[in-house]
Amino acid sequence: MLEYRGDTLSWSVEDHVVRVELHRAPANEIGSEMLDDLERLAGALPALEERARALVLYSSLPAGFCAGADLRELWRRGETLPASERVAGVREFLERIHAVLNRLDDSSLTTIAALHGMVFGGGFELALACDVLVADKLARFCFPELRLGLIPGFGGIPRLERDVGNAVVRDLLLTGRSLNAKRAHEVGLVSQLVGEGQALPAALATAAQTTKFDAGTATAAKRFAKPVPYERLAEEIDVFCELLARPAVEEGLRRFVNSADPLPYLP
């Protein structure tokens, strides 16, 4: 499938570049509908890899790249179930999103995330599956899951450990604080820092640059420089589910879903 238009995301191929647009209002929260569309993208990658050399992932929404998992939907799907069944349902969701992000991470395409605004939680983890991060100066990065008694669950810890120094990882994970785009660039998380509204043009220019070189060499270099940490990713799911079963986390999530604030856990 070389072109697709879904309710949460769309893609097309132009000049050997796959352009993947996230457009689920208000802030590209990743729930069951977006996961379905992301699985369609993962399933289409073999055909896309034959026709393209790079993939650019971006959001067309003013709020930002992605605010993370749709925790309200995940909670309400299992609210009336016993705790063990609720955790099992979340584990299934996590295993599905991990499969998608692992496939994106391991793609032979050079994957580039064009980032602006909110790059939070699961959205941050989606960006971390890409090879190159391009951010405009107003982008902001954080893992707000800590405020709910959880850790990132979409693969954020192993991928962040792979990409930046462990001091940065601990700061983000243990304090719940956010990084602005300038600081993210300083610590090596973001490879290109650009002006407001310029992330997508810069990412497309970078994608065009990748098409000038041998595809086989680029794929070999990527897999040597950016191995997928499969074992650590599986461990992260186990830890997340252990934490999810705690009564304190259950209560925190209940307060979250009943809050009138649209994003009460964000900084």
C-alpha positions as CSV (number, residue, x, y, z in Angstrom):
1,M,0.0,0.0,0.0
2,L,1.9,3.0,-1.3
3,E,-0.7,5.6,-0.3
4,Y,-3.2,5.6,2.6
5,R,-5.6,8.1,4.2
6,G,-6.8,7.2,7.6
7,D,-8.6,8.9,10.4
8,T,-5.5,9.3,12.5
9,L,-2.6,9.3,10.0
10,S,-1.9,9.2,6.3
11,W,1.1,8.5,4.1
12,S,2.2,8.9,0.5
13,V,5.4,8.5,-1.5
14,E,7.0,11.5,-3.3
15,D,10.5,11.7,-4.8
16,H,11.5,8.4,-3.0
17,V,10.4,9.8,0.4
18,V,7.5,8.4,2.4
19,R,5.7,11.3,4.1
20,V,3.7,10.1,7.1
21,E,1.3,12.7,8.6
22,L,-0.2,12.4,12.0
23,H,-3.6,14.2,12.2
24,R,-5.7,12.9,15.1
25,A,-7.0,15.9,17.0
26,P,-6.4,17.3,19.4
27,A,-2.8,16.2,19.9
28,N,-2.3,12.8,18.2
29,E,-2.9,10.7,21.3
30,I,-2.1,7.1,20.6
31,G,-5.2,5.0,21.3
32,S,-6.7,1.9,19.6
33,E,-7.6,3.8,16.4
34,M,-4.1,5.3,15.9
35,L,-2.5,1.9,16.8
36,D,-4.6,0.3,14.0
37,D,-3.3,2.9,11.6
38,L,0.3,2.5,12.8
39,E,0.0,-1.3,12.3
40,R,-1.2,-0.6,8.7
41,L,2.0,1.5,8.2
42,A,4.2,-1.2,9.6
43,G,2.5,-3.7,7.3
44,A,3.1,-1.5,4.3
45,L,6.8,-0.9,5.0
46,P,8.1,-3.8,2.8
47,A,6.4,-2.2,-0.2
48,L,7.4,1.3,0.8
49,E,11.0,0.2,1.3
50,E,11.1,-1.0,-2.3
51,R,9.9,2.4,-3.6
52,A,11.5,4.9,-1.2
53,R,14.8,5.7,0.5
54,A,13.6,7.7,3.5
55,L,10.5,8.3,5.7
56,V,9.5,11.6,7.3
57,L,7.1,11.4,10.2
58,Y,5.4,14.6,11.2
59,S,2.2,16.1,12.7
60,S,0.0,18.6,10.9
61,L,-1.7,19.7,14.2
62,P,-0.7,22.9,15.9
63,A,-0.6,21.3,19.4
64,G,2.6,19.4,18.5
65,F,3.9,16.1,17.4
66,C,2.2,13.8,19.8
67,A,0.9,14.1,23.4
68,G,1.4,10.4,24.1
69,A,-0.8,7.4,24.9
70,D,-4.6,7.9,25.1
71,L,-4.6,6.9,28.8
72,R,-8.3,7.7,29.2
73,E,-9.2,5.2,26.5
74,L,-6.9,2.5,27.8
75,W,-8.3,2.9,31.3
76,R,-12.0,3.0,30.3
77,R,-11.6,-0.2,28.2
78,G,-10.6,-2.1,31.3
79,E,-12.3,-0.1,34.1
80,T,-14.9,-2.7,34.9
81,L,-12.6,-5.7,34.6
82,P,-10.7,-7.4,37.5
83,A,-7.1,-6.0,37.9
84,S,-5.5,-9.0,36.3
85,E,-7.6,-8.8,33.2
86,R,-7.1,-5.0,32.9
87,V,-3.3,-5.5,33.1
88,A,-3.5,-8.3,30.5
89,G,-5.3,-6.0,28.2
90,V,-2.7,-3.2,28.6
91,R,0.1,-5.7,28.0
92,E,-1.5,-6.8,24.7
93,F,-1.7,-3.1,23.7
94,L,2.0,-2.6,24.7
95,E,3.1,-5.6,22.7
96,R,1.3,-4.4,19.6
97,I,2.8,-0.9,19.8
98,H,6.3,-2.3,20.5
99,A,5.9,-4.5,17.4
100,V,5.1,-1.4,15.3
101,L,8.0,0.7,16.8
102,N,10.5,-2.1,16.5
103,R,9.6,-2.5,12.8
104,L,10.0,1.3,12.3
105,D,13.3,1.2,14.2
106,D,14.6,-1.6,12.1
107,S,13.4,-0.4,8.7
108,S,15.9,-0.1,5.9
109,L,14.6,3.4,5.3
110,T,16.3,6.3,6.9
111,T,13.5,7.5,9.2
112,I,13.3,11.2,10.2
113,A,11.0,12.7,12.8
114,A,10.0,16.4,12.3
115,L,9.0,17.7,15.7
116,H,7.2,20.7,17.1
117,G,5.3,21.5,20.2
118,M,4.5,18.5,22.5
119,V,6.7,15.5,22.2
120,F,5.5,13.8,25.3
121,G,5.2,10.2,26.6
122,G,4.4,7.8,23.9
123,G,4.9,10.5,21.3
124,F,8.5,10.9,22.5
125,E,8.9,7.2,22.3
126,L,7.5,7.2,18.7
127,A,10.1,9.8,17.8
128,L,12.9,7.8,19.5
129,A,12.2,4.9,17.1
130,C,13.3,7.2,14.2
131,D,16.9,7.6,13.1
132,V,17.1,11.4,12.9
133,L,15.2,13.9,15.0
134,V,14.7,17.4,13.6
135,A,13.0,19.9,16.0
136,D,11.8,23.4,15.9
137,K,12.8,25.7,18.7
138,L,9.4,25.4,20.5
139,A,9.4,21.6,20.7
140,R,9.4,20.1,24.2
141,F,10.2,16.6,25.4
142,C,9.2,14.7,28.5
143,F,8.0,11.5,30.1
144,P,5.0,12.5,32.2
145,E,4.2,8.9,33.1
146,L,6.2,9.3,36.3
147,R,3.4,11.6,37.6
148,L,1.0,8.7,37.4
149,G,3.4,6.2,39.1
150,L,4.4,4.6,35.8
151,I,7.4,4.4,33.6
152,P,7.4,4.9,29.8
153,G,5.8,1.8,28.2
154,F,6.3,2.2,24.5
155,G,10.1,1.5,24.5
156,G,11.3,4.9,25.7
157,I,13.9,3.9,28.3
158,P,15.9,1.4,26.1
159,R,15.9,3.7,23.1
160,L,16.8,6.8,25.2
161,E,19.6,4.9,26.8
162,R,20.8,4.0,23.3
163,D,20.8,7.6,22.1
164,V,22.0,9.8,25.0
165,G,24.1,9.8,28.2
166,N,22.6,8.0,31.2
167,A,22.6,11.1,33.3
168,V,20.1,12.6,30.9
169,V,18.0,9.4,31.0
170,R,17.9,9.5,34.8
171,D,17.0,13.2,34.9
172,L,14.0,12.7,32.6
173,L,12.9,9.5,34.3
174,L,13.3,10.3,37.9
175,T,12.2,14.0,37.9
176,G,9.4,14.1,35.3
177,R,10.9,17.3,34.1
178,S,10.9,18.3,30.4
179,L,13.6,19.3,28.0
180,N,13.3,22.2,25.7
181,A,14.5,21.9,22.1
182,K,17.7,23.7,22.8
183,R,18.7,21.4,25.6
184,A,17.6,18.4,23.6
185,H,20.0,19.5,20.9
186,E,22.8,20.1,23.4
187,V,22.6,16.6,24.8
188,G,22.5,15.0,21.3
189,L,18.9,13.8,21.4
190,V,18.0,16.2,18.5
191,S,20.4,16.3,15.5
192,Q,19.0,19.5,13.9
193,L,17.5,22.5,15.7
194,V,15.6,24.8,13.4
195,G,13.3,27.9,13.6
196,E,9.7,27.8,14.6
197,G,7.6,26.0,11.9
198,Q,10.7,24.8,10.0
199,A,11.0,21.2,11.2
200,L,9.1,19.7,8.3
201,P,11.0,21.5,5.5
202,A,14.3,20.7,7.2
203,A,13.4,17.1,7.6
204,L,12.3,16.8,3.9
205,A,15.6,18.4,2.9
206,T,17.5,15.9,5.0
207,A,15.5,13.1,3.4
208,A,16.3,14.3,0.0
209,Q,20.0,14.3,0.9
210,T,19.8,10.6,1.9
211,T,18.6,9.6,-1.6
212,K,21.9,10.7,-3.1
213,F,23.8,7.7,-1.6
214,D,23.8,3.9,-1.9
215,A,20.8,2.4,-0.2
216,G,22.6,-0.8,0.8
217,T,25.4,1.1,2.5
218,A,23.0,3.3,4.4
219,T,21.1,0.3,5.6
220,A,24.2,-1.5,6.8
221,A,25.4,1.7,8.6
222,K,22.1,2.1,10.3
223,R,22.0,-1.4,11.6
224,F,25.5,-1.2,12.9
225,A,25.1,2.2,14.5
226,K,21.6,1.7,15.8
227,P,20.8,-1.8,16.9
228,V,17.3,-2.4,18.3
229,P,17.5,-3.3,22.0
230,Y,14.9,-6.1,21.9
231,E,15.7,-7.7,25.2
232,R,15.6,-4.4,27.2
233,L,12.4,-3.5,25.4
234,A,10.7,-6.7,26.5
235,E,11.8,-6.0,30.1
236,E,10.3,-2.6,30.0
237,I,6.9,-4.1,29.2
238,D,7.2,-6.4,32.3
239,V,8.1,-3.5,34.6
240,F,5.3,-1.3,33.3
241,C,2.7,-4.0,33.9
242,E,4.1,-4.7,37.4
243,L,3.7,-1.0,38.2
244,L,0.2,-0.8,36.6
245,A,-1.1,-3.5,39.0
246,R,-0.2,-1.3,42.1
247,P,-3.3,0.2,43.9
248,A,-1.6,3.6,44.0
249,V,-1.2,3.7,40.3
250,E,-4.8,2.5,39.8
251,E,-6.0,5.4,42.0
252,G,-3.8,7.9,40.1
253,L,-5.2,6.8,36.8
254,R,-8.8,7.0,38.1
255,R,-8.2,10.6,39.1
256,F,-6.7,11.3,35.7
257,V,-9.6,9.9,33.7
258,N,-12.1,11.8,35.9
259,S,-10.3,15.1,35.7
260,A,-11.9,17.9,33.7
261,D,-8.4,19.1,32.6
262,P,-7.8,17.8,29.1
263,L,-4.1,16.9,29.9
264,P,-3.8,17.0,33.7
265,Y,-0.6,15.1,34.0
266,L,1.5,17.2,31.6
267,P,4.0,19.8,32.8
